[in-house]
Amino acid sequence: MRRSAQIVFTERRKFSRHSLVSLYRANQWSSAEKPLLLKKGLAASHAIVSAWQGNRLVGLANTLSDGHLVVYYSHMLVHPEFQGQGIGTQLMLRLMEKYQRFHQHILVADGRAIEFYKKFGFKRAGKTEPMWIYSGHDH
């Protein structure tokens, strides 16, 4: 479904619990089940960019970083009703601009997200294997 109202991008860090939970649930991310921790985690991000249609949060991306050499792109979500409109691309471009001189850009991608991130120059890192301890159920 195409939305015609203008999308506004911002670096503001204040999100209502409802707006975060709505976006994360729409994308079936288990973080929605821990809204207080989600808000605290996002508040501790090195950078955040979000996309809004009026008062509705329709996209969000954040990073964790040492501030000098390494940046990890942690969350990147676009509400399913708004996917395919370039919102995710804008979120990534805005974050990547901040870290363009950094030595290492890292993220974990699965499913169809792999092709999305390849558009930005991301590729499998040598013979590495992604590893984690994860208590979610959405991967």
CYANA upper distance limits for C-alpha pairs under 8 A (distance plus 0.5 A):
  1 MET  CA     81 GLU  CA      6.50
  1 MET  CA     82 PHE  CA      7.71
  2 ARG  CA     81 GLU  CA      8.11
  2 ARG  CA     82 PHE  CA      7.43
  2 ARG  CA     85 GLN  CA      8.16
  3 ARG  CA     82 PHE  CA      7.42
  5 ALA  CA     53 GLN  CA      7.09
  6 GLN  CA     53 GLN  CA      6.72
  6 GLN  CA     54 GLY  CA      8.43
  7 ILE  CA     51 ALA  CA      6.77
  7 ILE  CA     52 TRP  CA      5.94
  7 ILE  CA     53 GLN  CA      5.40
  7 ILE  CA     54 GLY  CA      8.14
  8 VAL  CA     51 ALA  CA      6.10
  8 VAL  CA     52 TRP  CA      5.63
  8 VAL  CA     53 GLN  CA      6.94
  8 VAL  CA     54 GLY  CA      8.36
  9 PHE  CA     49 VAL  CA      7.25
  9 PHE  CA     50 SER  CA      6.09
  9 PHE  CA     51 ALA  CA      5.04
  9 PHE  CA     52 TRP  CA      6.87
  9 PHE  CA     91 LEU  CA      8.42
 10 THR  CA     49 VAL  CA      6.14
 10 THR  CA     50 SER  CA      5.97
 10 THR  CA     51 ALA  CA      7.09
 11 GLU  CA     47 ALA  CA      8.10
 11 GLU  CA     48 ILE  CA      6.07
 11 GLU  CA     49 VAL  CA      5.12
 11 GLU  CA     50 SER  CA      6.80
 12 ARG  CA     48 ILE  CA      7.92
 12 ARG  CA     49 VAL  CA      7.83
 12 ARG  CA     50 SER  CA      8.03
 13 ARG  CA     42 LEU  CA      8.29
 13 ARG  CA     43 ALA  CA      6.95
 13 ARG  CA     48 ILE  CA      7.47
 15 PHE  CA     19 SER  CA      7.00
 15 PHE  CA     20 LEU  CA      7.08
 15 PHE  CA     39 LYS  CA      8.09
 16 SER  CA     20 LEU  CA      6.97
 17 ARG  CA     21 VAL  CA      6.58
 17 ARG  CA     35 PRO  CA      6.98
 17 ARG  CA     36 LEU  CA      8.17
 17 ARG  CA     39 LYS  CA      7.83
 18 HIS  CA     22 SER  CA      6.43
 19 SER  CA     23 LEU  CA      6.80
 19 SER  CA     56 ARG  CA      7.45
 19 SER  CA     57 LEU  CA      6.36
 20 LEU  CA     24 TYR  CA      6.61
 20 LEU  CA     32 ALA  CA      7.95
 20 LEU  CA     35 PRO  CA      8.04
 20 LEU  CA     39 LYS  CA      8.34
 20 LEU  CA     57 LEU  CA      7.96
 21 VAL  CA     25 ARG  CA      6.29
 21 VAL  CA     32 ALA  CA      5.46
 21 VAL  CA     33 GLU  CA      8.38
 21 VAL  CA     35 PRO  CA      6.99
 22 SER  CA     26 ALA  CA      6.50
 22 SER  CA     32 ALA  CA      8.35
 23 LEU  CA     27 ASN  CA      7.00
 23 LEU  CA     57 LEU  CA      7.40
 23 LEU  CA     58 VAL  CA      7.14
 23 LEU  CA     59 GLY  CA      7.87
 23 LEU  CA     77 LEU  CA      8.08
 23 LEU  CA     78 VAL  CA      7.98
 23 LEU  CA     79 HIS  CA      6.33
 24 TYR  CA     28 GLN  CA      6.65
 24 TYR  CA     29 TRP  CA      5.74
 24 TYR  CA     30 SER  CA      8.07
 24 TYR  CA     31 SER  CA      7.33
 24 TYR  CA     32 ALA  CA      5.81
 24 TYR  CA     77 LEU  CA      8.02
 25 ARG  CA     29 TRP  CA      6.36
 25 ARG  CA     30 SER  CA      8.05
 25 ARG  CA     32 ALA  CA      6.21
 26 ALA  CA     79 HIS  CA      6.72
 26 ALA  CA     80 PRO  CA      7.28
 27 ASN  CA     77 LEU  CA      7.66
 27 ASN  CA     78 VAL  CA      8.18
 27 ASN  CA     79 HIS  CA      7.01
 27 ASN  CA     80 PRO  CA      7.28
 28 GLN  CA     32 ALA  CA      8.49
 28 GLN  CA    138 ASP  CA      7.33
 29 TRP  CA    138 ASP  CA      6.44
 30 SER  CA     34 LYS  CA      8.21
 30 SER  CA    136 GLY  CA      6.05
 30 SER  CA    137 HIS  CA      6.94
 30 SER  CA    138 ASP  CA      6.62
 31 SER  CA     35 PRO  CA      7.36
 31 SER  CA     38 LEU  CA      6.77
 31 SER  CA    136 GLY  CA      8.06
 32 ALA  CA     38 LEU  CA      7.85
 34 LYS  CA     38 LEU  CA      6.52
 35 PRO  CA     39 LYS  CA      6.63
 36 LEU  CA     40 LYS  CA      6.79
 37 LEU  CA     41 GLY  CA      6.39
 38 LEU  CA     42 LEU  CA      6.62
 39 LYS  CA     43 ALA  CA      6.61
 40 LYS  CA     44 ALA  CA      6.88
 41 GLY  CA     45 SER  CA      7.11
 42 LEU  CA     48 ILE  CA      8.16
 42 LEU  CA     62 ASN  CA      7.82
 45 SER  CA     62 ASN  CA      6.87
 45 SER  CA     63 THR  CA      6.32
 45 SER  CA     64 LEU  CA      5.94
 46 HIS  CA     62 ASN  CA      7.90
 46 HIS  CA     63 THR  CA      6.04
 46 HIS  CA     64 LEU  CA      5.51
 46 HIS  CA     65 SER  CA      6.37
 46 HIS  CA     67 GLY  CA      8.15
 47 ALA  CA     62 ASN  CA      6.01
 47 ALA  CA     63 THR  CA      5.80
 47 ALA  CA     64 LEU  CA      7.65
 47 ALA  CA     95 LEU  CA      7.93
 48 ILE  CA     60 LEU  CA      7.74
 48 ILE  CA     61 ALA  CA      6.27
 48 ILE  CA     62 ASN  CA      4.79
 48 ILE  CA     63 THR  CA      7.12
 48 ILE  CA     95 LEU  CA      8.19
 49 VAL  CA     60 LEU  CA      6.34
 49 VAL  CA     61 ALA  CA      5.95
 49 VAL  CA     62 ASN  CA      6.89
 49 VAL  CA     91 LEU  CA      6.67
 49 VAL  CA     94 ARG  CA      7.87
 49 VAL  CA     95 LEU  CA      7.58
 50 SER  CA     57 LEU  CA      7.76
 50 SER  CA     58 VAL  CA      8.20
 50 SER  CA     59 GLY  CA      5.94
 50 SER  CA     60 LEU  CA      4.69
 50 SER  CA     61 ALA  CA      6.84
 50 SER  CA     91 LEU  CA      7.56
 51 ALA  CA     57 LEU  CA      6.58
 51 ALA  CA     58 VAL  CA      6.03
 51 ALA  CA     59 GLY  CA      5.16
 51 ALA  CA     60 LEU  CA      6.66
 51 ALA  CA     87 ILE  CA      7.74
 51 ALA  CA     91 LEU  CA      8.14
 52 TRP  CA     56 ARG  CA      5.95
 52 TRP  CA     57 LEU  CA      5.18
 52 TRP  CA     58 VAL  CA      5.94
 52 TRP  CA     59 GLY  CA      7.44
 53 GLN  CA     57 LEU  CA      7.16
 53 GLN  CA     58 VAL  CA      7.20
 58 VAL  CA     78 VAL  CA      6.23
 58 VAL  CA     79 HIS  CA      5.62
 58 VAL  CA     82 PHE  CA      7.39
 59 GLY  CA     76 MET  CA      8.04
 59 GLY  CA     77 LEU  CA      5.90
 59 GLY  CA     78 VAL  CA      4.63
 59 GLY  CA     79 HIS  CA      6.57
 59 GLY  CA     87 ILE  CA      7.54
 59 GLY  CA     88 GLY  CA      7.71
 59 GLY  CA     91 LEU  CA      8.33
 60 LEU  CA     75 HIS  CA      7.80
 60 LEU  CA     76 MET  CA      6.20
 60 LEU  CA     77 LEU  CA      5.89
 60 LEU  CA     78 VAL  CA      7.09
 60 LEU  CA     91 LEU  CA      7.61
 61 ALA  CA     73 TYR  CA      8.13
 61 ALA  CA     74 SER  CA      7.89
 61 ALA  CA     75 HIS  CA      5.66
 61 ALA  CA     76 MET  CA      4.67
 61 ALA  CA     77 LEU  CA      6.91
 61 ALA  CA     91 LEU  CA      6.68
 61 ALA  CA     92 MET  CA      7.78
 61 ALA  CA     95 LEU  CA      8.40
 62 ASN  CA     73 TYR  CA      6.61
 62 ASN  CA     74 SER  CA      6.27
 62 ASN  CA     75 HIS  CA      5.94
 62 ASN  CA     76 MET  CA      7.26
 62 ASN  CA     95 LEU  CA      8.22
 63 THR  CA     71 VAL  CA      7.05
 63 THR  CA     72 TYR  CA      5.96
 63 THR  CA     73 TYR  CA      4.99
 63 THR  CA     74 SER  CA      5.82
 63 THR  CA     75 HIS  CA      7.81
 63 THR  CA     95 LEU  CA      8.31
 64 LEU  CA     71 VAL  CA      6.40
 64 LEU  CA     72 TYR  CA      5.65
 64 LEU  CA     73 TYR  CA      7.05
 64 LEU  CA     74 SER  CA      7.16
 65 SER  CA     69 LEU  CA      8.45
 65 SER  CA     70 VAL  CA      6.23
 65 SER  CA     71 VAL  CA      4.87
 65 SER  CA     72 TYR  CA      6.54
 66 ASP  CA     70 VAL  CA      6.40
 66 ASP  CA     71 VAL  CA      7.37
 67 GLY  CA     71 VAL  CA      7.95
 68 HIS  CA    102 PHE  CA      7.00
 69 LEU  CA    102 PHE  CA      5.35
 69 LEU  CA    103 HIS  CA      5.51
 69 LEU  CA    104 GLN  CA      6.73
 70 VAL  CA    102 PHE  CA      6.66
 70 VAL  CA    103 HIS  CA      6.67
 70 VAL  CA    104 GLN  CA      5.31
 70 VAL  CA    105 HIS  CA      6.55
 70 VAL  CA    106 ILE  CA      8.13
 71 VAL  CA     99 TYR  CA      7.75
 71 VAL  CA    102 PHE  CA      7.82
 71 VAL  CA    104 GLN  CA      6.89
 71 VAL  CA    105 HIS  CA      5.57
 71 VAL  CA    106 ILE  CA      6.69
 72 TYR  CA    105 HIS  CA      6.50
 72 TYR  CA    106 ILE  CA      5.17
 72 TYR  CA    107 LEU  CA      6.12
 73 TYR  CA    105 HIS  CA      8.04
 73 TYR  CA    106 ILE  CA      6.75
 73 TYR  CA    107 LEU  CA      5.66
 74 SER  CA    107 LEU  CA      7.13
 74 SER  CA    108 VAL  CA      8.42
 76 MET  CA     88 GLY  CA      7.88
 76 MET  CA     91 LEU  CA      8.42
 77 LEU  CA     88 GLY  CA      7.75
 78 VAL  CA     82 PHE  CA      7.01
 78 VAL  CA     83 GLN  CA      6.48
 78 VAL  CA     87 ILE  CA      7.53
 78 VAL  CA     88 GLY  CA      6.76
 79 HIS  CA     83 GLN  CA      6.89
 82 PHE  CA     87 ILE  CA      8.07
 83 GLN  CA     87 ILE  CA      7.55
 83 GLN  CA     88 GLY  CA      8.05
 86 GLY  CA     90 GLN  CA      6.73
 87 ILE  CA     91 LEU  CA      6.73
 88 GLY  CA     92 MET  CA      6.72
 89 THR  CA     93 LEU  CA      6.59
 90 GLN  CA     94 ARG  CA      6.55
 91 LEU  CA     95 LEU  CA      6.88
 92 MET  CA     96 MET  CA      6.42
 93 LEU  CA     97 GLU  CA      6.54
 94 ARG  CA     98 LYS  CA      7.41
 95 LEU  CA     99 TYR  CA      7.39
 96 MET  CA    100 GLN  CA      6.27
108 VAL  CA    130 PRO  CA      7.77
109 ALA  CA    113 ALA  CA      6.16
109 ALA  CA    114 ILE  CA      5.83
109 ALA  CA    117 TYR  CA      8.19
110 ASP  CA    114 ILE  CA      6.11
112 ARG  CA    116 PHE  CA      7.40
113 ALA  CA    117 TYR  CA      6.77
114 ILE  CA    118 LYS  CA      6.82
115 GLU  CA    119 LYS  CA      7.31
116 PHE  CA    120 PHE  CA      8.16
117 TYR  CA    121 GLY  CA      7.43
117 TYR  CA    122 PHE  CA      6.18
117 TYR  CA    123 LYS  CA      8.48
118 LYS  CA    122 PHE  CA      5.32
118 LYS  CA    123 LYS  CA      6.64
124 ARG  CA    128 THR  CA      8.05
